[in-house]
Amino acid sequence: MQEFPVATPHNNLLSSIATLLLSFLPPQQPHTAITTTTPISFTHSSFTSMIHNNYNYNNINNNTNSTSPSFNLSSVCHPFLFQPGLSREWNGTYEFGLCPDTYSSFALCLILVVAYVMTVGLSGIGIFWKRQSGHVKARDPLYLEMTCVANFVFVVGLTMRIVVGRKLFPCGLLTVCFFILPPAMMLPTVFRLMRLYLMYRINLKKMKLFESPKTIATNTSVKEIDPTTTEAAVHATMTIPSITNTTATAPNSIDKNDSLNHSKLMMNFAMFGQEDISHRQELVSNVMNPPSNVALSLEISHHLVQQQQMELFPQVDFQALDEDPTSTDNDSETMADISTWRLSEVKDFSEVKKEIRNLKIMNFFVSYKFILLMYGLAFVMGVAIWLLLGTIEEVIYNSSQDPNKKRIFLLEGGMLVFDRGCGFTTTTILIVGLEALFYIVIEVIFLILSFFADRDTWSIKKEALILIIFQLIAAVIFIVVITEILLDYLVPTGLALWVYNYLEVWICVTLPVIYAIRYDARQQQQQFNSNDCNDLELQPVTTIQGASRESGLEKILKNK
């Protein structure tokens, strides 16, 4: 009876010690998972990438069980992503906020990036080859090259993340490519629409300010005069205007008109080039400085014909442009307005200078300097935003003492971290969306302005409209599908944007080059056919007397 109470505490002590020792033993679940997956993993290892061999089963246990013993992997990654035939990893892991990559996304991105690089390379060669063709010159070779370069940075940068692996592609490189997405995707279309509208406005300005040089002969009544017949013509017909009278009455206005002519000629030099202006200066010298014997004959005959001229012709005065803006006949007769200015549509010379200034401004907006400057500023702005937000994130993350601290813009990692991969958060996507909104507004403005350009000879407006439709479709697909984790790992959601960029290169760069090649081939074929027809249809040459003269080929054949 006394032994029973002693034995009971002893047995309880032994059982408690055994329970404590068993609690320190490793759990049985990892061993079970390893034994079940080891044969499959061994068979599957020959098909996996070597860059993922460093991930083993213990890593996922440490990563998930150390933070939360009740971590539910299926709540983040779909179990289908861990299937051996689909996952690119030996043992699928959830690490850095990323699920295992799949072979389907790898194959799609690899095919796209290879096709894109080949298309851009061949298109660049075609642009240089056909740079003098009408289809390429209408779109400007630099615009086409910058379209390829801008899209190349975005497409290749982000597709290589899937090809290399989400967990290995540097997080900093990923985020900087993501922040330059809006300018890379939208600036080519913005500049295309802007150039279409501004070239239309430039042509209207030129039509307003300048006339065709063919109208010089009809607008100028002062012509070269034969010295031997001038005096006789004056006495016989009395049709030469009284130049001496006008010079005597208005000597100061001559200097004004000479200076105006010189200024207009200098502007023509700026607008049309050296060859055109040299020809016009020669004509001006012929009109404003007639031969000396002509002037002498006019002065001698002036006292004989002055009265008759006053009755037959109105007196012509050299007037300043601002004195009588509606009188175009006097300007054409006395000033010999061969510089082709349409002065009837402008009130004074200051308005002409204002129009020229506007013309120069619009020419600058379509120049190479402006395009390169805007591309550079847009990309620098994107990089600056990335660097600023990355610095803020690092400062906040490193200064926090919370053991459960998290990143602001990324799941795990950082914008300035380059040793591993990472995933985006909703905050990052919203920031890039706000940046894209700025370019969307500019794109819509130039799209509206492009409708005022009534001519679309080279189908540039049609190309822009088609691309904007594709752009909207790609944006909708990206926004709707981005929340589907399983679909993102099977078919990357960014693939919609990358396909759009590939279509943009095809429609706006590759097809114009193909059009140019086909057009030049047709021209060469037509020229070759016309030369063959000329060789086969040699007509006999007829002399004045009507006798048929033998051609050289016929003589050679007869003498043979």
Buried (B, 14 or more C-beta within 10 A) or exposed (E): EEEEEEEEEEEEEEEEEEEEEEEEEEEEEBEEBBEEBEEEBEEBEEEBBEEBEEBBBEBBBEBBEEEEEEBEBEEBBBEEBBBBEBBBBBBBBBBBBBBBBBBBBBEBBBEBBEEBEEBBEEBBEBBEBBBEBBBBBBBBBBBBBBBBBBBBBBBBBBBBBBBBBBBBBBBBBBBBBBBBBBBBBBBBBBBBBBBBBBBBBBEEBEEEBBBEBEEBEEBBEBEEBEBEEBBEBBEEEBEBBBBBBBBEEBEEBBEBBBEBBEBBBEBBBEBBEEEBBEBBBEBBEBBBEBBEEBBEBBEEBBEEBBEEBEEEBEEBBBBBBEEEBEBBEBBBBBBBBBBBBBBEBBEBBEBBEEBBEEBEEBBEBBEEEBBEEBBEEBBEBBEEBBBEBBEEBBEEBEEEEEEEEEBBBBBBBBBBBEEBBBBBBEEBBEBBEEBBEBBBEBBEBBBEBBEEBEEBEBBBBEBBBBBBEBBEEBBEBBEEBBEEBBEBBBBBBBBBBBBBBBBBBBBBBBBBBBBBBEBBEEEEEEEEEEEEEEEEEEEEEEEEEEEEEEEEEEEEEEEE
